[in-house]
Amino acid sequence: MQTLPRHAGVWIRVMTCVVGACLSAVAAAQAPMPLQKEGPTVQISEHVYVIPDFKVGMVPNVGIVVGSRATLVVDPGMGLKNGQVVLREVQKVSQSPDLYIVNTHFHPEHTTGEVAFPPSAKVIRAAAQQQGVDEMGMEFVERFRQRSPEIADLLKDAKFRPPAEIFETEKGLDLGGVRVRLLRLGPGHTRGDTVAFVEGDRVLFSGDLAMKDLFPAFASPQSDSRTWLTSLDQMAVLHARQLVPAHYELTDNSAIDGYHRYLTALQARVAALKQQGTSAEDAATLLMEEFKKQYPTWEQPGRIQAAVATVYKEVP
């Protein structure tokens, strides 16, 4: 029987803290319900609107990109009820009944709101992301359901819509006067991380690959700091003016730079500790305290443990 490497135990333990939106406190009874708000949609550029998440766990920043011929929705929320709110917000600003949907990754709060949309809405998905849906999608739905009865109700009858089109690494969309590039990057947060770049407006939907004041979450067995850094480099060359992360505040390219510095520093510190003979478990404990002090404004430092466990496996 194959045995797990000695550092695997810490990765297995901490993964329960980083799946999905990686907000373990959300399961507590006092946490806000993960509901999209109706009415606060903001226009951030000529063709781009955002429904903010208000830093509520398991609620994404929803993107709406409006062209003369079609509208693209990025991350339509979790479950039917949230998807219905998103659809009503879309209908307020859309110039056409034709709709496209793209997800930044397969986790339920980014995908399962699709069920509220009409059958004519076309889901476009990266092949690697579809693989995540096929292999782990309903398993993650069930994990989310177990967090509380209220979340279970939101995900009642939840399912993933089959894509109308699958692409490998890049797909261009012409919405009518608005061009959007869909790029499959990673694996970083998940195997099928996907970003959307609105070219003329220079707005980038970065998913969980770059966020402001929030530690990155290594949320799948395929998570990899090396390809995450490559993804950050690919996003940086787009020279976006505005960045819409999957969660938390809207920002700019400084979030990409911040994640790049953090991951580079983390790799160096893990490599040094491993070379000294420090175990993965001890390295995780030490570096969580170290990076909490270095990044005092960043939230959810518990994610550092999973990052250390992943990087420990990568470095020689």
C-alpha positions in Angstrom: 0.0 0.0 0.0 1.3 3.4 -0.9 2.0 5.7 2.0 1.5 9.4 2.1 4.5 11.7 2.4 5.1 12.9 5.9 4.0 16.5 5.0 0.7 15.3 3.5 -1.0 15.3 6.9 -1.0 19.0 7.3 -2.3 19.6 3.8 -5.2 17.2 4.4 -6.1 18.9 7.7 -5.9 22.5 6.5 -7.8 21.8 3.2 -11.1 21.7 5.2 -10.4 25.4 6.0 -9.8 26.6 2.4 -12.4 24.9 0.2 -15.1 27.0 -1.5 -14.9 30.6 -0.4 -12.4 29.5 2.2 -14.4 31.3 4.9 -14.7 28.9 7.8 -16.3 31.5 10.0 -19.2 31.8 7.6 -20.7 28.6 8.9 -21.2 30.2 12.3 -24.7 31.1 13.1 -23.9 34.8 13.5 -22.4 35.1 10.0 -24.4 37.0 7.3 -26.4 34.9 5.0 -24.7 34.4 1.6 -27.2 36.4 -0.4 -26.6 38.6 -3.4 -28.0 42.1 -2.7 -30.6 43.5 -5.1 -30.1 47.0 -6.3 -26.5 47.9 -5.5 -25.1 47.2 -8.9 -22.4 49.8 -9.8 -21.1 50.8 -13.2 -17.3 50.8 -13.1 -16.5 51.5 -16.8 -18.4 52.2 -20.0 -19.5 48.6 -20.5 -18.9 46.9 -17.1 -21.1 46.7 -14.1 -20.5 44.8 -10.8 -22.8 43.5 -8.1 -20.5 43.9 -5.0 -20.1 41.1 -2.5 -19.9 43.4 0.5 -17.3 41.0 1.9 -20.0 38.4 2.7 -18.7 34.9 2.6 -19.8 32.6 -0.2 -21.0 35.7 -2.2 -18.9 36.6 -5.2 -18.4 40.0 -7.0 -20.7 39.4 -10.0 -19.6 40.9 -13.3 -22.0 42.1 -16.0 -20.4 43.1 -19.3 -22.8 44.8 -21.7 -22.5 44.9 -25.5 -25.0 45.8 -28.2 -25.5 42.2 -29.2 -25.0 40.2 -26.0 -24.2 40.4 -22.3 -21.6 38.4 -20.4 -22.2 37.5 -16.8 -19.2 36.5 -14.7 -19.9 34.3 -11.6 -23.7 34.3 -11.3 -23.8 33.5 -7.6 -24.8 30.5 -5.5 -28.1 28.6 -6.1 -31.4 29.5 -7.7 -32.4 32.4 -5.3 -29.1 34.3 -5.8 -29.1 33.5 -9.5 -32.6 35.1 -9.8 -31.3 38.3 -8.1 -28.3 38.4 -10.5 -30.6 37.9 -13.5 -32.9 40.7 -12.5 -29.8 43.0 -12.1 -28.6 41.9 -15.6 -31.9 42.7 -17.1 -31.8 46.2 -15.8 -28.7 47.1 -17.8 -28.6 44.6 -20.7 -29.2 45.8 -24.3 -29.9 42.4 -25.7 -31.6 39.2 -24.6 -28.6 37.2 -25.6 -26.6 36.1 -22.6 -23.2 34.4 -22.0 -22.1 33.0 -18.6 -18.5 32.4 -17.5 -17.2 31.2 -14.1 -13.8 32.1 -12.7 -13.7 28.6 -11.2 -16.1 25.7 -10.4 -16.9 26.3 -6.7 -20.7 26.5 -6.0 -20.9 30.2 -5.2 -19.5 31.0 -8.6 -21.5 28.6 -10.7 -24.8 27.3 -9.4 -26.7 30.5 -9.8 -26.7 29.6 -13.5 -29.8 27.6 -13.0 -31.9 30.8 -12.7 -30.9 31.9 -16.2 -33.0 31.0 -19.3 -32.1 28.0 -21.4 -30.9 30.3 -24.2 -28.1 31.6 -22.0 -24.8 30.0 -23.1 -22.3 28.8 -20.5 -18.7 29.0 -21.8 -16.2 27.0 -19.7 -12.5 26.1 -19.9 -11.9 22.4 -20.3 -9.9 22.2 -17.1 -12.7 23.9 -15.2 -15.2 21.5 -16.7 -13.0 18.6 -15.4 -13.3 20.1 -12.0 -17.1 20.3 -12.3 -17.2 16.6 -13.5 -14.9 15.3 -10.8 -15.7 17.4 -7.8 -18.6 19.7 -8.5 -21.4 18.0 -6.6 -19.0 16.9 -3.9 -18.3 20.6 -3.2 -22.0 21.4 -3.4 -22.6 18.8 -0.6 -19.7 20.3 1.5 -21.3 23.7 1.2 -24.8 22.3 2.1 -23.4 20.9 5.4 -22.3 24.3 6.6 -25.8 25.3 7.7 -29.5 24.6 7.1 -29.8 28.0 5.4 -27.0 27.3 3.0 -28.5 23.8 2.3 -31.7 25.5 1.4 -30.0 27.9 -1.0 -28.3 24.9 -2.7 -31.5 22.8 -2.8 -31.7 21.2 -6.2 -28.4 22.9 -7.2 -26.7 21.6 -10.3 -24.2 22.7 -12.9 -25.4 23.7 -16.4 -23.7 21.9 -19.3 -21.5 24.3 -21.3 -22.5 25.4 -24.7 -18.9 25.7 -25.6 -15.6 24.5 -24.1 -12.2 26.1 -24.8 -8.7 25.0 -23.9 -6.6 28.1 -23.1 -8.3 31.2 -24.6 -11.6 32.2 -26.1 -12.6 35.6 -27.5 -16.1 37.0 -27.3 -17.6 39.8 -29.4 -20.6 41.2 -27.5 -21.2 43.9 -30.0 -18.8 46.8 -29.6 -17.1 45.1 -26.7 -14.5 42.4 -26.9 -13.7 40.1 -24.0 -10.8 37.6 -23.7 -11.4 34.5 -21.6 -8.1 33.0 -20.4 -7.7 29.7 -18.6 -4.7 30.2 -16.2 -3.3 28.2 -13.4 -3.7 25.8 -11.7 -3.6 28.2 -8.8 -6.7 28.5 -6.6 -8.1 25.6 -8.6 -7.1 23.6 -11.7 -9.5 25.5 -14.0 -9.0 29.1 -12.9 -10.4 31.4 -15.6 -10.1 35.2 -15.9 -12.0 37.6 -18.2 -10.4 40.7 -19.6 -12.7 43.4 -21.1 -10.3 44.8 -23.7 -11.5 48.4 -24.4 -12.5 49.1 -20.8 -9.3 47.4 -19.6 -11.2 45.7 -16.7 -9.9 42.3 -15.5 -12.1 39.8 -13.6 -9.3 37.9 -11.7 -11.2 35.3 -9.8 -9.4 34.1 -6.7 -6.0 34.5 -8.4 -5.6 38.1 -7.2 -7.6 39.8 -4.5 -7.1 42.8 -2.2 -6.1 42.3 1.5 -7.0 38.6 1.5 -4.6 35.7 1.7 -4.7 33.5 -1.4 -6.3 30.1 -1.0 -4.7 26.9 -2.2 -8.1 25.2 -2.5 -7.5 22.0 -4.5 -5.1 19.1 -4.9 -3.9 20.7 -8.2 -3.1 24.1 -6.6 0.5 25.1 -7.4 2.4 28.2 -6.4 4.7 28.0 -9.5 1.8 28.1 -12.0 0.0 30.6 -9.8 3.0 33.0 -10.2 3.0 32.4 -14.0 -0.7 33.3 -14.0 0.0 36.5 -12.2 2.6 37.4 -14.8 0.1 36.7 -17.5 -2.4 38.9 -15.9 0.1 41.7 -15.3 0.9 42.1 -19.0 -2.7 42.9 -19.7 -2.2 46.2 -18.0 -5.7 46.4 -16.6 -6.9 49.7 -15.2 -9.4 48.0 -12.9 -9.4 44.6 -11.3 -12.6 42.8 -10.1 -11.5 40.0 -7.8 -13.8 37.1 -6.9 -14.2 38.4 -3.4 -13.7 41.6 -1.4 -13.0 45.1 -2.7 -12.5 46.2 -6.3 -8.9 47.1 -6.9 -6.2 47.5 -9.5 -2.9 45.8 -10.6 -1.5 46.4 -7.1 -3.3 43.2 -6.0 -1.4 41.2 -8.7 1.9 42.7 -7.4 0.9 41.9 -3.8 0.2 38.3 -4.5 3.4 38.0 -6.5 5.5 39.3 -3.7 3.8 37.1 -1.1 4.1 33.9 -3.1 7.7 34.6 -4.0 8.6 35.2 -0.4 6.6 32.2 0.8 8.5 29.9 -1.7 11.8 31.3 -0.4 11.0 30.8 3.3 9.5 27.3 2.8 12.6 26.2 0.8 14.9 27.6 3.5 13.1 25.9 6.3 12.8 22.6 4.5 16.6 22.7 3.8 17.1 23.1 7.5 15.1 20.0 8.2 11.9 21.7 9.5 8.8 19.6 9.1 5.9 20.8 7.0 3.8 21.0 10.1 6.3 23.1 12.0 6.9 25.3 8.9 3.2 26.0 8.6 3.0 27.0 12.2 6.1 29.2 12.0 5.2 30.9 8.8 1.6 31.6 9.6 2.8 33.8 12.5 5.6 35.3 10.4 3.4 36.3 7.4 0.5 37.5 9.6 3.0 40.1 11.0 4.2 41.0 7.5 0.7 41.4 6.1 -1.3 42.8 9.1 -4.2 44.1 6.9 -4.7 40.8 5.0 -7.6 38.7 6.2 -7.9 34.9 6.7 -4.3 34.1 7.7 -5.4 30.5 8.3 -5.0 30.0 4.5 -1.2 30.3 5.0 -1.1 26.8 6.4 -2.4 25.2 3.2 -0.1 27.4 1.1 2.9 26.2 3.1 1.8 22.6 2.7 1.5 22.9 -1.0 4.8 24.8 -1.5 6.6 22.3 0.8 5.8 19.6 -1.7 7.1 21.7 -4.6 10.5 22.8 -3.3 13.5 20.4 -3.4 
